């Protein structure tokens, strides 16, 4: 490679240093994304660190897209780690019981307990949780969700609607306007 080409590339593409800066500056939001996806602090840490390693080592990404790439990398590692499937719709009792504490309530990571609306997301079954986060919070299209999750588009649409319904019924501090926004979001994204 010529020196000119290397300089042009360094001006256009994100470097390892750019990704390090992103992960330091956006650590809380990237870790929260990992935690919401995995619903487990140990898996969240693993996804966060794997996403960091992947971003730093495979960084042929335009600088403007580096933050999006970091988030996508976390999502891809969470998918790889947990493998959510549409058949998880009614997670087995064994999987649900493993998340229960001695009082019959689901264990929720301590960092999320102060945020009841985030607790609702964590309590969704894994497929609905991934679909909700990817399609609603990260704004991936139904098609992109289905490709990344390895399922049919209708599975994504069904899981998204179910997740929104479940969350709408558990929101503790909602107003009628907030509920209307949720209903609007459900209708708005159904056409993707």
MIVO-501811 format. One record per residue (C-alpha): residue in one letter; x, y negated, z negated; residue number from 1. Coordinates in nm, 3 decimals, padded with zeros to 5 digits. Layout:
<migu><aa>A</aa><c1>X</c1><c2>Y</c2><c3>Z</c3><i>NUM</i></migu>
...
***
This chain:
<migu><aa>X</aa><c1>00.000</c1><c2>00.000</c2><c3>00.000</c3><i>1</i></migu>
<migu><aa>X</aa><c1>00.116</c1><c2>-00.345</c2><c3>00.071</c3><i>2</i></migu>
<migu><aa>X</aa><c1>00.145</c1><c2>-00.606</c2><c3>-00.201</c3><i>3</i></migu>
<migu><aa>X</aa><c1>-00.129</c1><c2>-00.817</c2><c3>-00.039</c3><i>4</i></migu>
<migu><aa>X</aa><c1>-00.369</c1><c2>-00.523</c2><c3>-00.041</c3><i>5</i></migu>
<migu><aa>X</aa><c1>-00.294</c1><c2>-00.449</c2><c3>-00.407</c3><i>6</i></migu>
<migu><aa>X</aa><c1>-00.356</c1><c2>-00.812</c2><c3>-00.501</c3><i>7</i></migu>
<migu><aa>X</aa><c1>-00.681</c1><c2>-00.825</c2><c3>-00.304</c3><i>8</i></migu>
<migu><aa>X</aa><c1>-00.796</c1><c2>-00.502</c2><c3>-00.467</c3><i>9</i></migu>
<migu><aa>X</aa><c1>-00.714</c1><c2>-00.629</c2><c3>-00.815</c3><i>10</i></migu>
<migu><aa>X</aa><c1>-00.923</c1><c2>-00.940</c2><c3>-00.752</c3><i>11</i></migu>
<migu><aa>X</aa><c1>-01.226</c1><c2>-00.739</c2><c3>-00.635</c3><i>12</i></migu>
<migu><aa>X</aa><c1>-01.221</c1><c2>-00.423</c2><c3>-00.843</c3><i>13</i></migu>
<migu><aa>X</aa><c1>-01.246</c1><c2>-00.380</c2><c3>-01.218</c3><i>14</i></migu>
<migu><aa>X</aa><c1>-00.927</c1><c2>-00.271</c2><c3>-01.386</c3><i>15</i></migu>
<migu><aa>X</aa><c1>-00.881</c1><c2>-00.052</c2><c3>-01.691</c3><i>16</i></migu>
<migu><aa>X</aa><c1>-00.833</c1><c2>-00.372</c2><c3>-01.888</c3><i>17</i></migu>
<migu><aa>X</aa><c1>-01.168</c1><c2>-00.504</c2><c3>-01.764</c3><i>18</i></migu>
<migu><aa>X</aa><c1>-01.340</c1><c2>-00.189</c2><c3>-01.888</c3><i>19</i></migu>
<migu><aa>X</aa><c1>-01.159</c1><c2>-00.206</c2><c3>-02.222</c3><i>20</i></migu>
<migu><aa>X</aa><c1>-01.281</c1><c2>-00.565</c2><c3>-02.261</c3><i>21</i></migu>
<migu><aa>X</aa><c1>-01.638</c1><c2>-00.462</c2><c3>-02.172</c3><i>22</i></migu>
<migu><aa>X</aa><c1>-01.637</c1><c2>-00.176</c2><c3>-02.421</c3><i>23</i></migu>
<migu><aa>X</aa><c1>-01.502</c1><c2>-00.401</c2><c3>-02.696</c3><i>24</i></migu>
<migu><aa>X</aa><c1>-01.739</c1><c2>-00.690</c2><c3>-02.624</c3><i>25</i></migu>
<migu><aa>X</aa><c1>-02.043</c1><c2>-00.470</c2><c3>-02.564</c3><i>26</i></migu>
<migu><aa>X</aa><c1>-01.964</c1><c2>-00.195</c2><c3>-02.815</c3><i>27</i></migu>
<migu><aa>X</aa><c1>-02.288</c1><c2>-00.235</c2><c3>-03.010</c3><i>28</i></migu>
<migu><aa>X</aa><c1>-02.517</c1><c2>-00.223</c2><c3>-02.707</c3><i>29</i></migu>
<migu><aa>X</aa><c1>-02.331</c1><c2>00.067</c2><c3>-02.544</c3><i>30</i></migu>
<migu><aa>X</aa><c1>-02.330</c1><c2>00.266</c2><c3>-02.868</c3><i>31</i></migu>
<migu><aa>X</aa><c1>-02.700</c1><c2>00.189</c2><c3>-02.924</c3><i>32</i></migu>
<migu><aa>X</aa><c1>-02.771</c1><c2>00.317</c2><c3>-02.573</c3><i>33</i></migu>
<migu><aa>X</aa><c1>-02.581</c1><c2>00.636</c2><c3>-02.657</c3><i>34</i></migu>
<migu><aa>X</aa><c1>-02.763</c1><c2>00.673</c2><c3>-02.987</c3><i>35</i></migu>
<migu><aa>X</aa><c1>-03.108</c1><c2>00.619</c2><c3>-02.835</c3><i>36</i></migu>
<migu><aa>X</aa><c1>-03.036</c1><c2>00.873</c2><c3>-02.562</c3><i>37</i></migu>
<migu><aa>X</aa><c1>-02.893</c1><c2>01.144</c2><c3>-02.786</c3><i>38</i></migu>
<migu><aa>X</aa><c1>-03.086</c1><c2>01.070</c2><c3>-03.110</c3><i>39</i></migu>
<migu><aa>X</aa><c1>-02.779</c1><c2>01.196</c2><c3>-03.295</c3><i>40</i></migu>
<migu><aa>X</aa><c1>-02.481</c1><c2>00.993</c2><c3>-03.421</c3><i>41</i></migu>
<migu><aa>X</aa><c1>-02.221</c1><c2>01.262</c2><c3>-03.341</c3><i>42</i></migu>
<migu><aa>X</aa><c1>-02.348</c1><c2>01.313</c2><c3>-02.986</c3><i>43</i></migu>
<migu><aa>X</aa><c1>-02.378</c1><c2>00.936</c2><c3>-02.945</c3><i>44</i></migu>
<migu><aa>X</aa><c1>-02.014</c1><c2>00.892</c2><c3>-03.039</c3><i>45</i></migu>
<migu><aa>X</aa><c1>-01.914</c1><c2>01.166</c2><c3>-02.796</c3><i>46</i></migu>
<migu><aa>X</aa><c1>-02.112</c1><c2>01.004</c2><c3>-02.512</c3><i>47</i></migu>
<migu><aa>X</aa><c1>-01.975</c1><c2>00.660</c2><c3>-02.593</c3><i>48</i></migu>
<migu><aa>X</aa><c1>-01.614</c1><c2>00.783</c2><c3>-02.592</c3><i>49</i></migu>
<migu><aa>X</aa><c1>-01.662</c1><c2>00.998</c2><c3>-02.280</c3><i>50</i></migu>
<migu><aa>X</aa><c1>-01.818</c1><c2>00.701</c2><c3>-02.103</c3><i>51</i></migu>
<migu><aa>X</aa><c1>-01.524</c1><c2>00.486</c2><c3>-02.205</c3><i>52</i></migu>
<migu><aa>X</aa><c1>-01.269</c1><c2>00.743</c2><c3>-02.082</c3><i>53</i></migu>
<migu><aa>X</aa><c1>-01.456</c1><c2>00.785</c2><c3>-01.755</c3><i>54</i></migu>
<migu><aa>X</aa><c1>-01.486</c1><c2>00.411</c2><c3>-01.698</c3><i>55</i></migu>
<migu><aa>X</aa><c1>-01.120</c1><c2>00.343</c2><c3>-01.771</c3><i>56</i></migu>
<migu><aa>X</aa><c1>-00.987</c1><c2>00.629</c2><c3>-01.559</c3><i>57</i></migu>
<migu><aa>X</aa><c1>-01.227</c1><c2>00.608</c2><c3>-01.262</c3><i>58</i></migu>
<migu><aa>X</aa><c1>-01.252</c1><c2>00.238</c2><c3>-01.211</c3><i>59</i></migu>
<migu><aa>X</aa><c1>-01.297</c1><c2>00.185</c2><c3>-00.837</c3><i>60</i></migu>
<migu><aa>X</aa><c1>-01.591</c1><c2>-00.043</c2><c3>-00.915</c3><i>61</i></migu>
<migu><aa>X</aa><c1>-01.644</c1><c2>-00.404</c2><c3>-00.823</c3><i>62</i></migu>
<migu><aa>X</aa><c1>-01.585</c1><c2>-00.638</c2><c3>-01.117</c3><i>63</i></migu>
<migu><aa>X</aa><c1>-01.943</c1><c2>-00.768</c2><c3>-01.099</c3><i>64</i></migu>
<migu><aa>X</aa><c1>-02.074</c1><c2>-00.413</c2><c3>-01.144</c3><i>65</i></migu>
<migu><aa>X</aa><c1>-01.837</c1><c2>-00.304</c2><c3>-01.424</c3><i>66</i></migu>
<migu><aa>X</aa><c1>-02.084</c1><c2>-00.354</c2><c3>-01.710</c3><i>67</i></migu>
<migu><aa>X</aa><c1>-02.357</c1><c2>-00.168</c2><c3>-01.521</c3><i>68</i></migu>
<migu><aa>X</aa><c1>-02.108</c1><c2>00.107</c2><c3>-01.445</c3><i>69</i></migu>
<migu><aa>X</aa><c1>-02.019</c1><c2>00.137</c2><c3>-01.815</c3><i>70</i></migu>
<migu><aa>X</aa><c1>-02.388</c1><c2>00.177</c2><c3>-01.906</c3><i>71</i></migu>
<migu><aa>X</aa><c1>-02.442</c1><c2>00.426</c2><c3>-01.625</c3><i>72</i></migu>
<migu><aa>X</aa><c1>-02.139</c1><c2>00.624</c2><c3>-01.738</c3><i>73</i></migu>
<migu><aa>X</aa><c1>-02.284</c1><c2>00.653</c2><c3>-02.090</c3><i>74</i></migu>
<migu><aa>X</aa><c1>-02.617</c1><c2>00.770</c2><c3>-01.943</c3><i>75</i></migu>
<migu><aa>X</aa><c1>-02.451</c1><c2>01.028</c2><c3>-01.719</c3><i>76</i></migu>
<migu><aa>X</aa><c1>-02.250</c1><c2>01.170</c2><c3>-02.007</c3><i>77</i></migu>
<migu><aa>X</aa><c1>-02.563</c1><c2>01.191</c2><c3>-02.224</c3><i>78</i></migu>
<migu><aa>X</aa><c1>-02.743</c1><c2>01.377</c2><c3>-01.943</c3><i>79</i></migu>
<migu><aa>X</aa><c1>-02.447</c1><c2>01.611</c2><c3>-01.908</c3><i>80</i></migu>
<migu><aa>X</aa><c1>-02.429</c1><c2>01.670</c2><c3>-02.284</c3><i>81</i></migu>
<migu><aa>X</aa><c1>-02.800</c1><c2>01.725</c2><c3>-02.355</c3><i>82</i></migu>
<migu><aa>X</aa><c1>-02.938</c1><c2>01.837</c2><c3>-02.018</c3><i>83</i></migu>
<migu><aa>X</aa><c1>-03.293</c1><c2>01.706</c2><c3>-02.070</c3><i>84</i></migu>
<migu><aa>X</aa><c1>-03.550</c1><c2>01.897</c2><c3>-01.862</c3><i>85</i></migu>
<migu><aa>X</aa><c1>-03.919</c1><c2>01.844</c2><c3>-01.793</c3><i>86</i></migu>
<migu><aa>X</aa><c1>-03.980</c1><c2>02.176</c2><c3>-01.967</c3><i>87</i></migu>
<migu><aa>X</aa><c1>-03.865</c1><c2>02.003</c2><c3>-02.289</c3><i>88</i></migu>
<migu><aa>X</aa><c1>-04.207</c1><c2>01.835</c2><c3>-02.288</c3><i>89</i></migu>
<migu><aa>X</aa><c1>-04.308</c1><c2>02.041</c2><c3>-02.588</c3><i>90</i></migu>
<migu><aa>X</aa><c1>-03.972</c1><c2>02.101</c2><c3>-02.748</c3><i>91</i></migu>
<migu><aa>X</aa><c1>-03.956</c1><c2>02.430</c2><c3>-02.929</c3><i>92</i></migu>
<migu><aa>X</aa><c1>-04.041</c1><c2>02.421</c2><c3>-03.297</c3><i>93</i></migu>
<migu><aa>X</aa><c1>-03.685</c1><c2>02.535</c2><c3>-03.370</c3><i>94</i></migu>
<migu><aa>X</aa><c1>-03.541</c1><c2>02.225</c2><c3>-03.201</c3><i>95</i></migu>
<migu><aa>X</aa><c1>-03.785</c1><c2>01.997</c2><c3>-03.382</c3><i>96</i></migu>
<migu><aa>X</aa><c1>-03.734</c1><c2>02.171</c2><c3>-03.718</c3><i>97</i></migu>
<migu><aa>X</aa><c1>-03.358</c1><c2>02.124</c2><c3>-03.692</c3><i>98</i></migu>
<migu><aa>X</aa><c1>-03.422</c1><c2>01.747</c2><c3>-03.702</c3><i>99</i></migu>
<migu><aa>X</aa><c1>-03.650</c1><c2>01.765</c2><c3>-04.007</c3><i>100</i></migu>
<migu><aa>X</aa><c1>-03.536</c1><c2>01.673</c2><c3>-04.355</c3><i>101</i></migu>
<migu><aa>X</aa><c1>-03.647</c1><c2>01.851</c2><c3>-04.671</c3><i>102</i></migu>
<migu><aa>X</aa><c1>-03.973</c1><c2>01.650</c2><c3>-04.686</c3><i>103</i></migu>
<migu><aa>X</aa><c1>-04.093</c1><c2>01.757</c2><c3>-04.340</c3><i>104</i></migu>
<migu><aa>X</aa><c1>-04.005</c1><c2>01.423</c2><c3>-04.177</c3><i>105</i></migu>
<migu><aa>X</aa><c1>-03.774</c1><c2>01.394</c2><c3>-03.879</c3><i>106</i></migu>
<migu><aa>X</aa><c1>-03.425</c1><c2>01.280</c2><c3>-03.964</c3><i>107</i></migu>
<migu><aa>X</aa><c1>-03.355</c1><c2>00.946</c2><c3>-03.804</c3><i>108</i></migu>
<migu><aa>X</aa><c1>-03.005</c1><c2>00.800</c2><c3>-03.780</c3><i>109</i></migu>
<migu><aa>X</aa><c1>-02.963</c1><c2>00.544</c2><c3>-04.059</c3><i>110</i></migu>
<migu><aa>X</aa><c1>-02.870</c1><c2>00.266</c2><c3>-03.817</c3><i>111</i></migu>
<migu><aa>X</aa><c1>-03.217</c1><c2>00.292</c2><c3>-03.658</c3><i>112</i></migu>
<migu><aa>X</aa><c1>-03.430</c1><c2>00.319</c2><c3>-03.973</c3><i>113</i></migu>
<migu><aa>X</aa><c1>-03.458</c1><c2>-00.058</c2><c3>-04.006</c3><i>114</i></migu>
<migu><aa>X</aa><c1>-03.607</c1><c2>-00.079</c2><c3>-03.656</c3><i>115</i></migu>
<migu><aa>X</aa><c1>-03.942</c1><c2>00.107</c2><c3>-03.644</c3><i>116</i></migu>
<migu><aa>X</aa><c1>-03.982</c1><c2>00.059</c2><c3>-03.269</c3><i>117</i></migu>
<migu><aa>X</aa><c1>-03.644</c1><c2>00.222</c2><c3>-03.205</c3><i>118</i></migu>
<migu><aa>X</aa><c1>-03.738</c1><c2>00.508</c2><c3>-03.436</c3><i>119</i></migu>
<migu><aa>X</aa><c1>-04.037</c1><c2>00.572</c2><c3>-03.210</c3><i>120</i></migu>
<migu><aa>X</aa><c1>-03.803</c1><c2>00.611</c2><c3>-02.912</c3><i>121</i></migu>
<migu><aa>X</aa><c1>-03.577</c1><c2>00.853</c2><c3>-03.098</c3><i>122</i></migu>
<migu><aa>X</aa><c1>-03.878</c1><c2>01.064</c2><c3>-03.198</c3><i>123</i></migu>
<migu><aa>X</aa><c1>-03.981</c1><c2>01.121</c2><c3>-02.836</c3><i>124</i></migu>
<migu><aa>X</aa><c1>-03.888</c1><c2>01.461</c2><c3>-02.699</c3><i>125</i></migu>
<migu><aa>X</aa><c1>-03.558</c1><c2>01.453</c2><c3>-02.514</c3><i>126</i></migu>
<migu><aa>X</aa><c1>-03.694</c1><c2>01.439</c2><c3>-02.157</c3><i>127</i></migu>
<migu><aa>X</aa><c1>-03.946</c1><c2>01.164</c2><c3>-02.236</c3><i>128</i></migu>
<migu><aa>X</aa><c1>-03.678</c1><c2>00.973</c2><c3>-02.425</c3><i>129</i></migu>
<migu><aa>X</aa><c1>-03.435</c1><c2>00.987</c2><c3>-02.133</c3><i>130</i></migu>
<migu><aa>X</aa><c1>-03.702</c1><c2>00.890</c2><c3>-01.883</c3><i>131</i></migu>
<migu><aa>X</aa><c1>-03.827</c1><c2>00.602</c2><c3>-02.099</c3><i>132</i></migu>
<migu><aa>X</aa><c1>-03.479</c1><c2>00.462</c2><c3>-02.156</c3><i>133</i></migu>
<migu><aa>X</aa><c1>-03.371</c1><c2>00.504</c2><c3>-01.796</c3><i>134</i></migu>
<migu><aa>X</aa><c1>-03.688</c1><c2>00.381</c2><c3>-01.626</c3><i>135</i></migu>
<migu><aa>X</aa><c1>-03.814</c1><c2>00.117</c2><c3>-01.868</c3><i>136</i></migu>
<migu><aa>X</aa><c1>-03.512</c1><c2>-00.013</c2><c3>-02.059</c3><i>137</i></migu>
<migu><aa>X</aa><c1>-03.246</c1><c2>00.036</c2><c3>-01.790</c3><i>138</i></migu>
<migu><aa>X</aa><c1>-03.490</c1><c2>-00.023</c2><c3>-01.502</c3><i>139</i></migu>
<migu><aa>X</aa><c1>-03.388</c1><c2>00.275</c2><c3>-01.288</c3><i>140</i></migu>
<migu><aa>X</aa><c1>-03.640</c1><c2>00.366</c2><c3>-01.021</c3><i>141</i></migu>
<migu><aa>X</aa><c1>-03.842</c1><c2>00.686</c2><c3>-01.052</c3><i>142</i></migu>
<migu><aa>X</aa><c1>-03.645</c1><c2>00.825</c2><c3>-00.759</c3><i>143</i></migu>
<migu><aa>X</aa><c1>-03.310</c1><c2>00.749</c2><c3>-00.921</c3><i>144</i></migu>
<migu><aa>X</aa><c1>-03.425</c1><c2>00.900</c2><c3>-01.251</c3><i>145</i></migu>
<migu><aa>X</aa><c1>-03.539</c1><c2>01.216</c2><c3>-01.075</c3><i>146</i></migu>
<migu><aa>X</aa><c1>-03.207</c1><c2>01.247</c2><c3>-00.892</c3><i>147</i></migu>
<migu><aa>X</aa><c1>-02.997</c1><c2>01.196</c2><c3>-01.205</c3><i>148</i></migu>
<migu><aa>X</aa><c1>-03.214</c1><c2>01.423</c2><c3>-01.420</c3><i>149</i></migu>
<migu><aa>X</aa><c1>-03.248</c1><c2>01.690</c2><c3>-01.150</c3><i>150</i></migu>
<migu><aa>X</aa><c1>-03.627</c1><c2>01.700</c2><c3>-01.151</c3><i>151</i></migu>
<migu><aa>X</aa><c1>-03.925</c1><c2>01.598</c2><c3>-00.941</c3><i>152</i></migu>
<migu><aa>X</aa><c1>-04.036</c1><c2>01.237</c2><c3>-00.920</c3><i>153</i></migu>
<migu><aa>X</aa><c1>-04.380</c1><c2>01.329</c2><c3>-01.055</c3><i>154</i></migu>
<migu><aa>X</aa><c1>-04.210</c1><c2>01.476</c2><c3>-01.366</c3><i>155</i></migu>
<migu><aa>X</aa><c1>-04.050</c1><c2>01.137</c2><c3>-01.425</c3><i>156</i></migu>
<migu><aa>X</aa><c1>-04.379</c1><c2>00.951</c2><c3>-01.372</c3><i>157</i></migu>
<migu><aa>X</aa><c1>-04.565</c1><c2>01.186</c2><c3>-01.607</c3><i>158</i></migu>
<migu><aa>X</aa><c1>-04.296</c1><c2>01.170</c2><c3>-01.878</c3><i>159</i></migu>
<migu><aa>X</aa><c1>-04.275</c1><c2>00.791</c2><c3>-01.852</c3><i>160</i></migu>
<migu><aa>X</aa><c1>-04.649</c1><c2>00.751</c2><c3>-01.896</c3><i>161</i></migu>
<migu><aa>X</aa><c1>-04.654</c1><c2>00.996</c2><c3>-02.189</c3><i>162</i></migu>
<migu><aa>X</aa><c1>-04.363</c1><c2>00.816</c2><c3>-02.358</c3><i>163</i></migu>
<migu><aa>X</aa><c1>-04.530</c1><c2>00.477</c2><c3>-02.322</c3><i>164</i></migu>
<migu><aa>X</aa><c1>-04.858</c1><c2>00.613</c2><c3>-02.461</c3><i>165</i></migu>
<migu><aa>X</aa><c1>-04.681</c1><c2>00.771</c2><c3>-02.760</c3><i>166</i></migu>
<migu><aa>X</aa><c1>-04.482</c1><c2>00.456</c2><c3>-02.830</c3><i>167</i></migu>
<migu><aa>X</aa><c1>-04.787</c1><c2>00.233</c2><c3>-02.795</c3><i>168</i></migu>
<migu><aa>X</aa><c1>-04.966</c1><c2>00.441</c2><c3>-03.055</c3><i>169</i></migu>
<migu><aa>X</aa><c1>-04.675</c1><c2>00.418</c2><c3>-03.302</c3><i>170</i></migu>
<migu><aa>X</aa><c1>-04.578</c1><c2>00.053</c2><c3>-03.274</c3><i>171</i></migu>
<migu><aa>X</aa><c1>-04.617</c1><c2>-00.086</c2><c3>-03.623</c3><i>172</i></migu>
<migu><aa>X</aa><c1>-04.596</c1><c2>-00.461</c2><c3>-03.571</c3><i>173</i></migu>
<migu><aa>X</aa><c1>-04.765</c1><c2>-00.501</c2><c3>-03.238</c3><i>174</i></migu>
<migu><aa>X</aa><c1>-05.006</c1><c2>-00.770</c2><c3>-03.135</c3><i>175</i></migu>
<migu><aa>X</aa><c1>-05.267</c1><c2>-00.728</c2><c3>-02.867</c3><i>176</i></migu>
<migu><aa>X</aa><c1>-05.042</c1><c2>-00.924</c2><c3>-02.630</c3><i>177</i></migu>
<migu><aa>X</aa><c1>-04.755</c1><c2>-00.679</c2><c3>-02.688</c3><i>178</i></migu>
<migu><aa>X</aa><c1>-04.987</c1><c2>-00.386</c2><c3>-02.620</c3><i>179</i></migu>
<migu><aa>X</aa><c1>-05.102</c1><c2>-00.555</c2><c3>-02.298</c3><i>180</i></migu>
<migu><aa>X</aa><c1>-04.737</c1><c2>-00.589</c2><c3>-02.191</c3><i>181</i></migu>
<migu><aa>X</aa><c1>-04.684</c1><c2>-00.217</c2><c3>-02.248</c3><i>182</i></migu>
<migu><aa>X</aa><c1>-04.995</c1><c2>-00.131</c2><c3>-02.046</c3><i>183</i></migu>
<migu><aa>X</aa><c1>-04.884</c1><c2>-00.370</c2><c3>-01.771</c3><i>184</i></migu>
<migu><aa>X</aa><c1>-04.536</c1><c2>-00.213</c2><c3>-01.766</c3><i>185</i></migu>
<migu><aa>X</aa><c1>-04.690</c1><c2>00.132</c2><c3>-01.732</c3><i>186</i></migu>
<migu><aa>X</aa><c1>-04.898</c1><c2>00.023</c2><c3>-01.433</c3><i>187</i></migu>
<migu><aa>X</aa><c1>-04.620</c1><c2>-00.185</c2><c3>-01.279</c3><i>188</i></migu>
<migu><aa>X</aa><c1>-04.363</c1><c2>00.097</c2><c3>-01.274</c3><i>189</i></migu>
<migu><aa>X</aa><c1>-04.607</c1><c2>00.367</c2><c3>-01.160</c3><i>190</i></migu>
<migu><aa>X</aa><c1>-04.579</c1><c2>00.224</c2><c3>-00.809</c3><i>191</i></migu>
<migu><aa>X</aa><c1>-04.203</c1><c2>00.271</c2><c3>-00.779</c3><i>192</i></migu>
***
